[in-house]
């Protein structure tokens, strides 16, 4: 079910204040480490760092979702969501870039490293989208599932635990890459560049080529439909997946209200729940560009 949760971009876009990992205190560092460990990802998404600006809200949200996030049911939901994103991206007609990159001097080893980075986000963005969707559903008064039973999943399911992200921040980037970043923000209508793009810009000529191939698709009706479809899958999954933490709208709204203006927090959650379907489709598109025969 979708329960009529439309994909909504807040207007105006609210200011966001992500709490980076290097600035957290000991207590929040423990929450961050736990989040990454349970989700089996090597980075805290901008979405959860922005949520953590509202401390009580995020700790309540994560505590309520933690048991689910470590379950077979949640990993199955993530897999279903990833399949939907990759199916939608496949319908956009991604260009084949492997040969072009080879002609520009990229060795097979470098292409393999890029694919490994893309795999990190292909895996990790799914739980972040589901977390944002759960937060939005609850803050807007929608109930999650009444089912509470889940099956703990103890084995490793994510990319290599040795994976590391090297992010190219705008102040470190060369002029052409900064220009691509500005184009990304303008095209997507966002005031920041997501981690995924900053990680892939480690290979500036690759990222410029990959973005140039994707950019024209973003203005199409087919692309907008793809994002709506992914949003709908995420919404249905979070309403159907068990809720062992017994999170309720009342509990999460009360926690958020302790951190400040409730409408502001709702707007921040809406922003990330709006943008993440686009991010997962874009990453799936990048993956399709480097498909191997």
C-alpha positions as CSV (number, residue, x, y, z in Angstrom):
1,X,0.0,0.0,0.0
2,X,1.1,3.6,-0.5
3,X,-1.4,5.3,1.9
4,X,-1.4,8.4,-0.4
5,X,2.1,9.6,0.6
6,X,3.0,11.7,-2.4
7,X,6.6,12.6,-3.2
8,X,6.9,16.2,-2.0
9,X,9.8,18.6,-2.3
10,X,9.4,21.2,0.5
11,X,9.3,24.8,-0.5
12,X,11.3,26.7,0.5
13,X,14.0,24.1,1.0
14,X,14.8,24.1,4.7
15,X,18.3,24.8,6.0
16,X,20.1,21.6,6.9
17,X,22.8,21.2,9.5
18,X,24.4,17.8,9.2
19,X,26.6,16.8,12.2
20,X,29.7,15.4,10.6
21,X,31.4,12.4,12.2
22,X,34.5,14.4,13.2
23,X,32.4,16.8,15.3
24,X,30.3,14.4,17.3
25,X,30.6,13.9,21.1
26,X,31.2,10.5,22.6
27,X,27.6,9.6,23.0
28,X,26.6,10.6,19.4
29,X,29.7,8.9,18.1
30,X,28.4,5.7,19.6
31,X,25.1,6.1,17.9
32,X,26.9,6.8,14.5
33,X,29.1,3.7,14.9
34,X,26.1,1.6,15.8
35,X,24.2,2.9,12.8
36,X,27.0,2.1,10.4
37,X,27.6,-1.3,12.0
38,X,24.0,-2.4,11.8
39,X,23.5,-1.1,8.3
40,X,26.9,-2.5,7.2
41,X,27.9,0.7,5.5
42,X,31.2,2.6,5.7
43,X,29.7,6.1,5.9
44,X,27.0,8.1,7.7
45,X,24.7,9.4,5.0
46,X,24.0,13.1,4.9
47,X,20.4,12.2,5.6
48,X,21.2,10.7,9.0
49,X,23.8,13.3,9.9
50,X,21.1,16.0,9.2
51,X,18.6,14.1,11.3
52,X,21.2,13.9,14.1
53,X,21.1,17.7,14.3
54,X,17.9,17.0,16.1
55,X,19.4,14.7,18.8
56,X,16.3,13.4,20.5
57,X,14.5,12.9,17.3
58,X,17.3,10.9,15.7
59,X,18.1,8.7,18.7
60,X,14.4,7.9,19.0
61,X,14.1,7.1,15.3
62,X,17.3,4.9,15.3
63,X,16.4,3.1,18.6
64,X,13.0,2.3,17.1
65,X,14.4,1.1,13.8
66,X,17.5,-0.7,15.1
67,X,16.1,-4.2,15.6
68,X,14.3,-4.0,12.2
69,X,17.5,-2.8,10.5
70,X,19.4,-5.9,11.7
71,X,16.7,-8.3,10.4
72,X,16.3,-10.5,7.4
73,X,13.0,-8.7,6.7
74,X,14.8,-5.4,6.3
75,X,17.5,-6.7,4.1
76,X,14.8,-8.3,1.9
77,X,13.1,-4.9,1.7
78,X,16.4,-3.3,0.8
79,X,16.9,-5.9,-2.0
80,X,13.4,-5.3,-3.3
81,X,14.0,-1.5,-3.3
82,X,17.4,-1.9,-5.1
83,X,15.8,-4.1,-7.8
84,X,13.1,-1.5,-8.4
85,X,15.7,1.3,-8.7
86,X,17.9,-0.7,-11.1
87,X,14.8,-1.6,-13.2
88,X,13.8,2.0,-13.4
89,X,17.3,3.1,-14.2
90,X,17.5,0.4,-16.9
91,X,14.6,2.0,-18.7
92,X,16.5,5.3,-19.0
93,X,18.9,4.0,-21.6
94,X,22.3,4.6,-19.9
95,X,25.2,5.0,-22.3
96,X,28.0,2.4,-22.2
97,X,31.1,4.2,-20.9
98,X,33.6,1.4,-20.3
99,X,35.1,1.6,-23.8
100,X,35.1,5.4,-23.8
101,X,36.9,5.4,-20.5
102,X,39.4,2.9,-21.7
103,X,40.1,5.1,-24.7
104,X,40.8,8.0,-22.2
105,X,43.4,5.8,-20.4
106,X,41.4,4.1,-17.7
107,X,42.8,0.7,-16.9
108,X,40.6,-2.3,-16.0
109,X,41.8,-1.9,-12.4
110,X,40.5,1.7,-12.2
111,X,37.2,0.7,-13.7
112,X,36.9,-2.0,-11.1
113,X,37.6,0.5,-8.3
114,X,34.8,2.8,-9.6
115,X,32.4,-0.2,-9.8
116,X,33.3,-1.0,-6.1
117,X,32.5,2.6,-5.1
118,X,29.2,2.4,-6.9
119,X,28.4,-0.9,-5.2
120,X,28.9,0.7,-1.8
121,X,26.2,3.3,-2.6
122,X,24.0,0.8,-4.4
123,X,23.9,-1.2,-1.2
124,X,23.9,1.6,1.4
125,X,21.5,4.0,0.0
126,X,18.6,1.6,0.3
127,X,18.5,1.5,4.1
128,X,18.9,5.3,4.2
129,X,15.9,5.8,1.9
130,X,13.8,3.4,4.0
131,X,14.8,5.2,7.2
132,X,13.9,8.6,5.7
133,X,10.6,7.1,4.5
134,X,9.8,5.7,8.0
135,X,10.6,9.1,9.5
136,X,8.3,10.9,7.1
137,X,5.5,8.5,7.5
138,X,5.5,8.7,11.2
139,X,6.0,12.5,11.5
140,X,3.0,12.9,9.1
141,X,0.8,10.7,11.2
142,X,0.9,7.4,9.3
143,X,1.2,4.2,11.2
144,X,3.7,1.5,10.5
145,X,3.0,-2.2,10.5
146,X,1.3,-3.7,13.6
147,X,3.5,-6.8,13.1
148,X,6.5,-6.9,15.4
149,X,8.2,-10.2,14.8
150,X,11.5,-10.2,12.8
151,X,14.3,-12.7,12.1
152,X,17.7,-11.4,13.2
153,X,20.3,-11.6,10.4
154,X,23.8,-12.0,11.8
155,X,25.9,-12.7,8.6
156,X,27.7,-10.0,6.6
157,X,25.6,-8.8,3.7
158,X,27.2,-5.4,2.7
159,X,30.3,-4.5,0.6
160,X,33.7,-5.2,2.0
161,X,34.2,-3.9,5.5
162,X,37.6,-2.5,4.2
163,X,35.9,-0.2,1.8
164,X,36.8,3.5,2.2
165,X,35.4,6.6,0.7
166,X,37.7,9.4,-0.5
167,X,35.5,12.5,-0.9
168,X,36.5,15.3,-3.1
169,X,35.1,18.4,-1.4
170,X,34.4,21.5,-3.5
171,X,37.3,23.4,-1.9
172,X,39.7,20.6,-2.9
173,X,38.4,20.1,-6.4
174,X,39.8,21.5,-9.6
175,X,37.8,24.1,-11.5
176,X,36.1,21.7,-13.9
177,X,35.0,19.5,-11.1
178,X,33.6,22.5,-9.1
179,X,31.7,23.4,-12.3
180,X,30.2,19.9,-12.4
181,X,29.2,20.2,-8.8
182,X,27.4,23.5,-9.5
183,X,25.6,21.9,-12.4
184,X,24.6,18.9,-10.2
185,X,23.1,21.2,-7.6
186,X,21.3,23.3,-10.2
187,X,20.0,20.3,-12.1
188,X,18.8,18.5,-9.1
189,X,17.5,21.6,-7.3
190,X,19.6,21.0,-4.2
191,X,21.9,23.3,-2.1
192,X,24.5,20.5,-1.5
193,X,26.3,17.7,-3.4
194,X,25.6,14.2,-2.0
195,X,28.4,12.0,-0.7
196,X,28.0,9.6,-3.7
197,X,28.9,12.3,-6.2
198,X,31.8,13.6,-4.1
199,X,33.2,10.0,-3.9
200,X,32.9,9.3,-7.6
201,X,34.6,12.6,-8.4
202,X,37.8,11.0,-7.1
203,X,38.0,10.2,-10.8
204,X,37.2,13.7,-12.2
205,X,37.2,12.8,-15.9
206,X,35.0,9.7,-15.3
207,X,32.5,11.6,-13.1
208,X,32.2,14.4,-15.7
209,X,31.5,11.9,-18.4
210,X,29.0,9.9,-16.3
211,X,27.2,13.0,-15.2
212,X,27.1,14.4,-18.8
213,X,25.4,11.2,-19.9
214,X,22.8,11.2,-17.1
215,X,22.0,15.0,-17.1
216,X,19.7,15.1,-20.1
217,X,17.6,12.2,-18.7
218,X,16.7,14.2,-15.6
219,X,14.5,16.6,-17.5
220,X,12.4,13.8,-19.0
221,X,8.9,12.5,-18.0
222,X,10.4,9.0,-17.9
223,X,12.9,10.0,-15.3
224,X,10.2,11.7,-13.1
225,X,8.1,8.5,-13.4
226,X,11.1,6.4,-12.3
227,X,11.6,8.5,-9.2
228,X,7.9,8.3,-8.3
229,X,7.9,4.6,-8.8
230,X,10.9,4.1,-6.5
231,X,9.3,6.4,-3.9
232,X,6.1,4.3,-4.0
233,X,8.0,1.1,-3.5
234,X,9.9,2.5,-0.5
235,X,6.7,3.8,1.0
236,X,4.9,0.5,0.6
237,X,7.8,-1.5,2.0
238,X,8.0,0.7,5.1
239,X,4.3,0.3,5.7
240,X,4.4,-3.5,5.2
241,X,7.7,-4.4,6.9
242,X,7.4,-5.3,10.6
243,X,7.8,-2.7,13.3
244,X,9.6,-4.5,16.2
245,X,10.5,-1.2,17.8
246,X,6.9,-0.2,18.0
247,X,7.5,3.2,16.6
248,X,4.4,5.4,16.5
249,X,3.6,8.8,15.1
250,X,3.0,10.1,18.7
251,X,6.3,8.8,20.0
252,X,8.4,10.2,17.2
253,X,6.6,13.6,17.0
254,X,7.0,14.0,20.7
255,X,10.7,13.3,20.4
256,X,11.1,15.8,17.6
257,X,9.2,18.5,19.5
258,X,11.8,18.3,22.2
259,X,14.5,19.4,19.7
260,X,12.8,22.5,18.3
261,X,10.2,23.5,15.7
262,X,8.3,20.4,14.6
263,X,7.4,21.9,11.2
264,X,11.1,22.5,10.5
265,X,12.0,18.9,11.3
266,X,9.2,17.6,9.2
267,X,10.4,19.8,6.3
268,X,14.0,18.5,6.6
269,X,12.7,14.9,6.6
270,X,10.5,15.6,3.6
271,X,13.6,17.0,1.7
272,X,15.6,13.9,2.2
273,X,12.7,11.5,1.5
274,X,12.1,13.5,-1.7
275,X,15.7,13.5,-2.9
276,X,16.8,10.0,-2.1
277,X,14.7,8.2,-4.8
278,X,16.6,10.4,-7.3
279,X,19.9,9.5,-5.8
280,X,19.3,5.7,-5.8
281,X,18.1,5.9,-9.5
282,X,21.1,8.0,-10.4
283,X,23.5,5.6,-8.8
284,X,21.8,2.7,-10.5
285,X,22.2,4.6,-13.8
286,X,26.0,5.0,-13.1
287,X,26.2,1.3,-12.4
288,X,24.4,0.5,-15.8
289,X,26.9,2.8,-17.6
290,X,29.7,0.4,-16.5
291,X,27.9,-2.8,-17.0
292,X,30.1,-5.7,-18.1
293,X,29.3,-8.0,-21.0
